């Protein structure tokens, strides 16, 4: 991305509002649709699973995920303003949503784990791409990839202990 394109993005209020709206809409859709299929402890199937040591209480997921989605959207907007493209960001949102569907709706922990590992790789790639445009945008994604690492541990435990 050239510096001139990044400058135009920073100066055009219409383009800025459109991009911000698209980022917020995509992130909100991923969050909302994921929450619809994630029953958590209220789901008898999930409640009956042998869970990993250190598995957090259900209410914690309802706190952590909104914060992570807010950081993701903020990071994407900052990176976009700095000239980054958002294809990998949008793809990782789709895989994030797919994980919820695979794990909670279809009750397929192994395919969900595979999805999560691919998602982790995409997020690492996205962080590297964002860093080239904005170190701040990259840093805002660090809590997300750390949580994905923890989620992979929890998901792997479900695969191998059930």
C-alpha positions in Angstrom: 0.0 0.0 0.0 1.4 3.3 -0.9 1.7 6.2 1.4 -0.6 8.2 -0.9 -3.4 5.7 -0.5 -3.0 5.7 3.3 -3.2 9.5 3.2 -6.4 9.4 1.2 -7.9 7.0 3.7 -7.1 9.3 6.6 -8.5 12.4 4.9 -11.8 11.2 3.4 -14.5 11.3 6.1 -16.9 9.3 3.8 -14.5 6.5 3.2 -13.5 6.5 6.9 -17.1 6.1 8.0 -17.8 3.5 5.5 -14.7 1.4 6.5 -15.5 1.8 10.2 -19.1 0.7 9.6 -18.0 -2.3 7.6 -15.4 -3.3 10.3 -18.0 -2.9 13.1 -20.7 -4.7 11.2 -18.5 -7.7 10.3 -17.1 -8.0 13.8 -20.5 -7.6 15.4 -22.0 -10.2 13.1 -19.2 -12.7 13.9 -19.7 -12.0 17.6 -23.5 -12.1 17.6 -23.8 -15.2 15.4 -21.2 -17.0 17.4 -23.0 -16.2 20.6 -26.2 -17.6 19.2 -24.8 -21.0 18.8 -22.6 -21.0 21.9 -24.8 -22.4 24.7 -22.0 -22.7 27.2 -22.8 -24.3 30.5 -26.6 -24.1 29.7 -26.0 -26.6 26.9 -26.3 -30.2 28.4 -23.8 -31.6 25.9 -21.2 -29.0 26.9 -22.0 -29.2 30.6 -21.4 -33.0 30.5 -17.9 -32.8 28.8 -14.8 -33.6 30.7 -13.1 -30.2 30.7 -9.5 -29.2 31.0 -7.9 -28.1 34.3 -8.1 -24.3 34.4 -11.3 -24.2 32.3 -12.8 -20.8 33.3 -16.3 -20.4 34.6 -18.9 -19.8 31.9 -19.5 -16.1 32.8 -15.9 -15.3 32.0 -16.4 -16.1 28.3 -19.1 -13.5 28.3 -16.7 -10.9 29.6 -13.6 -11.8 27.6 -15.1 -12.2 24.1 -16.7 -8.7 23.9 -13.4 -7.2 25.0 -11.5 -9.2 22.4 -14.0 -8.3 19.6 -13.7 -4.6 20.5 -9.9 -4.9 20.4 -10.1 -6.7 17.0 -12.3 -4.1 15.5 -10.2 -1.2 16.9 -7.0 -2.9 15.6 -8.5 -3.5 12.1 -9.6 0.1 11.8 -6.2 1.5 12.9 -4.4 -0.9 10.5 -6.8 0.1 7.7 -6.2 3.8 8.3 -2.5 3.1 8.1 -2.9 1.4 4.7 -3.3 -2.3 5.5 -5.7 -4.5 3.6 -8.3 -6.4 5.7 -8.8 -9.7 3.8 -7.1 -11.8 6.4 -9.0 -10.0 9.1 -12.3 -10.8 7.5 -11.2 -14.4 6.8 -10.2 -14.9 10.5 -13.6 -13.6 11.6 -15.3 -16.2 9.4 -13.1 -19.0 10.9 -13.8 -17.6 14.4 -17.5 -18.0 13.7 -17.1 -21.4 12.1 -15.4 -22.6 15.3 -18.5 -21.8 17.4 -20.7 -23.5 14.8 -18.5 -26.6 14.7 -18.0 -26.9 18.4 -21.3 -26.0 19.9 -23.9 -26.4 17.1 -22.5 -29.5 15.4 -20.7 -30.8 18.5 -17.6 -31.7 16.5 -14.7 -30.9 18.7 -11.9 -32.3 16.4 -12.9 -30.3 13.3 -13.4 -27.3 15.6 -9.8 -27.8 16.9 -8.5 -28.0 13.3 -10.4 -24.8 12.5 -9.0 -23.1 15.6 -5.4 -24.1 14.7 -5.9 -22.6 11.2 -7.5 -19.6 12.8 -4.4 -19.2 15.1 -2.1 -19.2 12.1 -4.3 -16.6 10.3 -4.3 -14.4 13.3 -0.5 -14.6 13.6 -0.2 -13.8 9.9 -2.6 -10.9 10.4 -0.6 -9.5 13.3 2.6 -9.6 11.2 0.7 -7.8 8.4 -0.7 -5.2 10.7 2.6 -4.6 12.3 4.1 -3.6 8.9 1.5 -0.8 8.9 0.9 0.0 12.6 2.7 -1.6 15.6 -0.2 -0.5 17.7 -2.8 -2.3 15.6 -0.6 -5.5 15.9 -0.3 -5.1 19.7 -4.1 -4.8 20.0 -4.4 -8.3 18.6 -2.0 -9.9 21.1 -4.7 -10.6 23.7 -6.8 -12.3 21.0 -4.0 -14.7 19.9 -3.2 -15.4 23.6 -6.9 -16.3 24.2 -6.9 -18.4 21.1 -3.9 -20.3 22.4 -5.8 -21.0 25.7 -8.9 -21.9 23.7 -6.8 -24.4 21.7 -5.7 -26.0 24.9 -9.3 -26.2 26.2 -10.5 -27.6 22.8 -7.7 -30.2 22.6 -8.6 -31.4 26.1 -12.2 -31.9 25.0 -11.0 -33.9 21.9 -8.7 -36.2 23.8 -10.5 -36.5 27.2 -14.0 -37.3 25.9 
